Amino acid sequence: CFLLQFLSYLGACDRLLKQGYEEGQVEEAMEMFQYSEKQAAEFLRLSAQFNDMGFQQNEIKEVLLLCGNQREKALEELVMK
């Protein structure tokens, strides 16, 4: 049922927003990972970590998608760029 899926999506977004992520980032991450809260949360967590390390957001997004949110592999790719 669409309504249940939508309510689940809203709940997931709310939980991620409460973790301190920005609304636009949460919505984008949920769409990128086909509304998987677990994958979106991992993407947001890793994205914030890599951003704090000084990497550019567009590169972070690209690498995390290519590496399937695998932290070590993504970090290796970012360092080599």
Backbone hydrogen bonds in HBPLUS format (Angstrom, degrees):
<---DONOR---> <-ACCEPTOR-->    atom                        ^
c    i                          cat <-CA-CA->   ^        H-A-AA   ^      H-
h    n   atom  resd res      DA  || num        DHA   H-A  angle D-A-AA Bond
n    s   type  num  typ     dist DA aas  dist angle  dist       angle   num
A0005-GLN N   A0001-CYS O   3.20 MM   4  6.53 160.2  2.24 151.8 157.5     1
A0006-PHE N   A0002-PHE O   2.85 MM   4  6.08 158.6  1.90 154.4 160.6     2
A0007-LEU N   A0003-LEU O   2.91 MM   4  6.14 160.5  1.95 150.3 155.3     3
A0008-SER N   A0004-LEU O   2.94 MM   4  6.09 152.2  2.01 143.9 151.7     4
A0009-TYR N   A0005-GLN O   2.90 MM   4  6.15 153.2  1.97 146.2 153.6     5
A0010-LEU N   A0006-PHE O   2.91 MM   4  6.20 161.3  1.94 152.1 156.6     6
A0011-GLY N   A0007-LEU O   2.95 MM   4  6.13 156.3  2.01 144.0 150.6     7
A0012-ALA N   A0008-SER O   2.94 MM   4  6.18 157.9  1.99 148.0 153.9     8
A0013-CYS N   A0009-TYR O   2.89 MM   4  6.14 165.4  1.91 155.6 159.5     9
A0014-ASP N   A0010-LEU O   2.90 MM   4  6.05 158.8  1.94 147.0 153.1    10
A0015-ARG N   A0011-GLY O   2.99 MM   4  6.25 158.8  2.04 148.7 153.8    11
A0016-LEU N   A0012-ALA O   3.03 MM   4  6.30 157.6  2.08 151.1 157.1    12
A0017-LEU N   A0013-CYS O   2.85 MM   4  6.06 157.2  1.90 152.9 159.7    13
A0018-LYS N   A0014-ASP O   2.99 MM   4  6.18 150.6  2.08 146.3 153.9    14
A0019-GLN N   A0016-LEU O   3.05 MM   3  5.13 143.9  2.18  98.3 109.3    15
A0020-GLY N   A0017-LEU O   2.94 MM   3  5.32 159.5  1.98 111.0 116.5    16
A0026-VAL N   A0022-GLU O   2.98 MM   4  6.25 159.2  2.03 157.3 163.7    17
A0027-GLU N   A0023-GLU O   2.96 MM   4  6.20 169.8  1.97 158.2 160.1    18
A0028-GLU N   A0024-GLY O   3.00 MM   4  6.11 162.4  2.03 145.9 151.1    19
A0029-ALA N   A0025-GLN O   2.91 MM   4  6.03 164.4  1.93 149.5 154.1    20
A0030-MET N   A0026-VAL O   2.92 MM   4  6.09 161.4  1.95 153.0 158.2    21
A0031-GLU N   A0027-GLU O   3.04 MM   4  6.25 156.5  2.10 146.1 152.2    22
A0032-MET N   A0028-GLU O   2.85 MM   4  6.06 161.4  1.89 153.3 159.0    23
A0033-PHE N   A0029-ALA O   3.10 MM   4  6.22 148.7  2.20 147.0 153.5    24
A0035-TYR N   A0030-MET O   2.57 MM   5  4.47 164.6  1.59 161.9 156.2    25
A0034-GLN N   A0031-GLU O   3.20 MM   3  5.08 153.9  2.28 113.1 109.3    26
A0036-SER N   A0033-PHE O   2.98 MM   3  5.57 147.3  2.09 118.3 127.4    27
A0040-ALA N   A0036-SER O   2.93 MM   4  6.06 163.6  1.96 155.3 160.8    28
A0041-ALA N   A0037-GLU O   2.83 MM   4  5.89 159.7  1.87 149.8 155.3    29
A0042-GLU N   A0038-LYS O   3.07 MM   4  6.29 157.9  2.12 145.1 150.8    30
A0043-PHE N   A0039-GLN O   2.93 MM   4  6.12 161.1  1.97 148.9 154.2    31
A0044-LEU N   A0040-ALA O   2.92 MM   4  6.15 163.2  1.95 151.6 155.8    32
A0045-ARG N   A0041-ALA O   2.93 MM   4  6.10 157.3  1.99 147.2 153.7    33
A0046-LEU N   A0042-GLU O   2.92 MM   4  6.09 172.2  1.92 156.2 157.9    34
A0047-SER N   A0043-PHE O   2.79 MM   4  5.82 157.4  1.84 149.2 156.8    35
A0048-ALA N   A0044-LEU O   3.02 MM   4  6.12 157.6  2.07 143.0 148.0    36
A0049-GLN N   A0045-ARG O   3.08 MM   4  6.37 156.7  2.14 144.8 151.4    37
A0050-PHE N   A0046-LEU O   2.89 MM   4  6.13 170.4  1.90 159.3 160.7    38
A0051-ASN N   A0047-SER O   2.89 MM   4  5.96 150.2  1.98 143.7 152.8    39
A0052-ASP N   A0048-ALA O   2.94 MM   4  6.13 153.7  2.01 145.8 152.2    40
A0053-MET N   A0049-GLN O   3.13 MM   4  6.46 130.9  2.38 136.9 150.2    41
A0055-PHE N   A0050-PHE O   3.20 MM   5  5.82 161.9  2.24 155.6 150.1    42
A0054-GLY N   A0051-ASN O   2.95 MM   3  5.18 156.2  2.01 105.8 113.5    43
A0059-GLU N   A0056-GLN O   3.12 MM   3  5.43 121.2  2.48 104.9 118.9    44
A0060-ILE N   A0056-GLN O   2.95 MM   4  6.21 158.3  2.00 155.6 162.7    45
A0061-LYS N   A0057-GLN O   2.96 MM   4  6.14 168.2  1.98 154.8 156.8    46
A0062-GLU N   A0058-ASN O   3.20 MM   4  6.31 165.0  2.23 140.7 144.7    47
A0063-VAL N   A0059-GLU O   2.95 MM   4  6.08 171.2  1.96 155.3 157.6    48
A0064-LEU N   A0060-ILE O   2.89 MM   4  6.00 166.8  1.90 157.0 161.0    49
A0065-LEU N   A0061-LYS O   3.08 MM   4  6.19 156.8  2.14 147.0 153.1    50
A0066-LEU N   A0062-GLU O   3.00 MM   4  6.24 162.5  2.03 149.3 154.4    51
A0067-CYS N   A0063-VAL O   2.83 MM   4  5.93 151.3  1.91 149.9 158.0    52
A0069-ASN N   A0064-LEU O   2.94 MM   5  4.86 162.5  1.97 142.6 146.7    53
A0068-GLY N   A0065-LEU O   3.35 MM   3  5.20 160.5  2.39  98.2 103.8    54
A0070-GLN N   A0067-CYS O   3.22 MM   3  5.59 147.5  2.33 107.9 116.7    55
A0074-ALA N   A0070-GLN O   2.87 MM   4  5.95 163.0  1.90 162.0 167.8    56
A0075-LEU N   A0071-ARG O   2.83 MM   4  6.01 162.5  1.86 156.8 161.8    57
A0076-GLU N   A0072-GLU O   2.99 MM   4  6.15 159.6  2.03 146.8 152.2    58
A0077-GLU N   A0073-LYS O   3.06 MM   4  6.34 157.2  2.12 146.1 151.9    59
A0078-LEU N   A0074-ALA O   2.90 MM   4  6.19 161.0  1.94 154.1 159.2    60
A0079-VAL N   A0075-LEU O   2.94 MM   4  6.14 161.1  1.98 153.0 157.7    61
A0080-MET N   A0076-GLU O   3.10 MM   4  6.29 148.4  2.20 143.4 151.7    62
A0081-LYS N   A0078-LEU O   3.24 MM   3  5.33 143.9  2.38  98.2 108.2    63
